[in-house]
């Protein structure tokens, strides 16, 4: 049932120990959120998973394969896709053209058109299909990039602060998109600060602190943990 595991994963930058013996497990078919205060090592851990940073030591196993030394494009080929915090869309092209580019190497022209229309409807971007992507609202840009990321039909979708800069309504809608993807069988790992989003979507939550897994459990267990409240939730259980 485990899709992704890390074993004693470490990353040093000179004398700075940013990721410290991280043993992490992500269950197949679940939504797992990674939280923690600024400087906890979340971004470094994400980049280790993506292959952007080589680990100082330790291993990463994805879908029962050791991917520790694979390059980022090789990990994508294994079934990992990512949506970064800052949208990487083609601003001068239309919403539809962005999705076409993401899909063009996987589908022929007829199937491509059908899949583009399906994604536009799923993301509720049909009315903005011919709008220049650079002119979309912040939330729409984020949803478009989610659409581009899932065009690869990944086994694992990595989301880096997907609700950053969103209104509460946009955050909720993003959560519903993520839950629908998960209902379709996609496993999701999200780095996120917005606790409303985490509560909305997460099956399991891991707290990273000083580069280590500090606590794990359901969102209710995490919020009720006084140690987590002290380091992350502002000394409050609310």
C-alpha positions in Angstrom: 0.0 0.0 0.0 3.0 2.3 0.3 3.7 4.4 -2.8 6.6 6.6 -1.5 9.1 6.1 1.2 12.3 7.8 2.4 14.8 6.1 4.6 17.2 8.1 6.8 17.2 10.9 4.2 19.7 13.7 4.9 20.7 16.8 3.1 23.7 19.0 4.2 24.5 22.4 2.8 28.0 22.9 4.2 27.7 22.7 7.9 23.9 23.2 7.8 21.9 20.0 8.3 18.6 20.9 6.5 17.0 17.4 6.2 17.9 15.1 9.1 17.3 11.4 9.0 13.8 11.7 7.5 11.9 8.5 7.5 8.6 9.2 5.6 5.9 7.0 4.2 3.1 7.9 1.9 0.2 5.5 1.5 -1.0 4.8 -2.0 -4.4 6.5 -2.8 -4.2 9.0 0.1 -3.9 12.8 0.5 -0.9 13.5 2.8 -0.1 17.1 3.9 3.4 18.2 5.1 3.3 21.2 7.4 5.8 23.0 9.6 7.1 26.5 10.4 9.2 28.5 8.0 12.8 27.1 7.8 11.6 23.6 8.8 13.1 22.0 5.7 9.8 21.4 3.7 11.1 22.9 0.5 14.4 21.0 0.7 12.5 17.7 1.3 10.3 18.4 -1.7 13.3 19.1 -3.9 14.9 15.9 -2.8 11.8 14.0 -3.8 11.9 15.7 -7.2 15.6 15.1 -7.8 16.5 18.8 -7.9 18.8 18.2 -4.9 20.9 15.0 -4.5 20.7 13.7 -0.9 23.8 13.7 1.3 22.7 10.2 2.4 19.6 8.0 2.6 17.3 6.6 0.0 14.0 7.4 -1.8 11.8 4.6 -3.0 8.8 5.2 -5.3 6.4 2.5 -6.4 8.9 -0.1 -5.1 11.8 1.3 -7.1 14.8 3.1 -5.8 14.8 6.5 -7.4 17.4 8.1 -5.2 19.8 8.9 -8.1 17.3 9.4 -10.9 17.2 12.8 -12.6 14.0 14.8 -12.4 12.7 13.9 -15.9 13.3 10.2 -15.0 11.1 10.6 -11.9 8.4 12.2 -14.0 8.6 9.2 -16.3 8.1 7.0 -13.3 4.8 8.7 -12.5 5.6 11.8 -10.4 4.2 15.2 -11.4 4.5 18.5 -9.6 2.7 21.8 -9.3 4.9 24.5 -7.9 3.9 27.5 -5.8 4.5 30.0 -8.6 2.5 29.0 -11.7 4.7 27.9 -14.6 2.1 28.6 -17.3 2.6 30.2 -20.8 1.2 33.6 -20.1 1.0 34.7 -23.8 -1.0 31.6 -24.8 -4.6 30.9 -24.1 -5.8 28.6 -21.4 -6.7 25.9 -23.9 -3.3 26.2 -25.6 -1.5 25.6 -22.3 -3.4 22.4 -21.8 -2.8 21.4 -25.4 1.0 21.8 -24.9 0.9 19.7 -21.7 -1.0 16.9 -23.5 0.4 17.0 -27.0 3.1 14.3 -26.5 0.7 11.8 -25.0 -2.4 12.0 -27.2 -3.3 12.2 -30.9 -5.2 15.3 -32.1 -8.8 13.9 -31.7 -8.2 12.5 -28.2 -6.2 15.6 -27.3 -9.2 17.9 -28.1 -11.5 15.7 -26.0 -9.2 15.6 -23.1 -8.6 19.4 -23.2 -12.3 20.0 -23.1 -12.7 17.5 -20.2 -10.0 19.2 -18.2 -11.4 22.7 -18.9 -14.8 21.5 -17.5 -13.2 19.7 -14.5 -11.2 22.8 -13.6 -14.2 25.1 -14.3 -12.1 27.0 -16.8 -14.3 26.5 -19.9 -15.5 30.1 -20.0 -11.8 31.2 -19.8 -10.6 28.6 -22.5 -9.7 31.3 -25.0 -8.5 33.9 -22.6 -4.8 34.7 -22.5 -3.4 32.7 -19.5 -1.4 35.6 -18.3 -4.7 37.6 -17.7 -6.3 34.9 -15.6 -7.0 35.5 -11.9 -4.4 34.1 -9.5 -6.7 31.2 -8.6 -7.4 30.3 -12.2 -3.7 30.3 -13.0 -3.1 27.8 -10.1 -6.0 25.6 -11.4 -4.6 25.7 -14.9 -1.2 24.5 -13.7 -2.9 21.7 -11.7 -4.5 20.7 -15.0 -1.2 20.8 -16.8 0.4 18.7 -14.0 -2.3 16.0 -14.1 -2.2 15.8 -17.8 0.6 13.3 -17.4 -1.8 11.0 -15.5 0.7 10.7 -12.6 0.6 8.2 -9.8 1.7 10.9 -7.4 0.9 14.6 -7.6 3.2 16.9 -5.6 1.7 20.3 -4.7 3.9 23.0 -3.3 1.7 25.5 -1.3 -1.2 25.2 -3.8 -3.3 27.8 -2.1 -0.7 30.5 -1.5 -2.3 33.9 -2.2 -5.8 32.6 -2.6 -9.0 33.8 -1.1 -10.9 31.5 1.2 -13.3 30.6 -1.6 -10.5 29.9 -4.0 -8.8 27.8 -1.3 -11.9 25.7 -0.7 -12.4 25.2 -4.5 -8.8 24.1 -4.8 -9.4 21.6 -2.0 -12.4 20.2 -3.8 -10.3 19.8 -7.0 -7.7 17.9 -5.0 -10.3 15.7 -3.4 -11.9 14.9 -6.8 -8.4 13.9 -8.2 -7.9 11.7 -5.2 -11.3 10.1 -5.6 -10.2 9.2 -9.2 -7.2 7.3 -7.7 -4.4 9.9 -7.6 -2.1 10.0 -4.6 -1.3 13.5 -3.4 1.4 15.0 -1.3 1.0 18.7 -0.5 3.3 21.2 1.3 0.9 23.7 2.8 0.5 26.4 5.4 -3.2 27.0 5.2 -4.7 24.8 8.0 -8.2 25.2 6.6 -7.1 23.5 3.4 -5.2 20.8 5.4 -8.3 20.1 7.4 -10.4 19.9 4.2 -8.3 17.4 2.3 -5.7 15.6 4.4 -6.0 11.9 5.3 -2.7 12.2 7.2 -0.5 15.1 8.2 3.3 15.1 8.9 4.9 18.0 10.8 8.5 18.8 9.8 10.6 20.8 12.4 14.4 21.5 12.1 14.5 19.0 9.2 13.0 16.1 11.1 9.6 14.5 11.2 8.3 15.9 14.5 4.8 14.5 14.5 2.4 12.5 12.4 -1.3 11.7 12.5 -4.7 12.9 11.5 -5.4 16.6 11.4 -7.3 16.3 14.7 -4.4 14.5 16.3 -1.9 17.1 15.0 -4.0 20.1 16.2 -4.5 18.5 19.6 -0.7 17.9 20.0 0.6 20.6 22.4 4.1 20.2 21.1 2.9 21.0 17.6 0.9 24.0 18.9 4.0 25.3 20.5 6.1 25.2 17.4 3.6 25.9 14.7 0.0 26.7 15.7 0.7 29.7 17.8 0.3 28.0 21.2 -3.3 27.3 20.5 -5.4 24.2 19.8 -7.9 26.2 17.7 
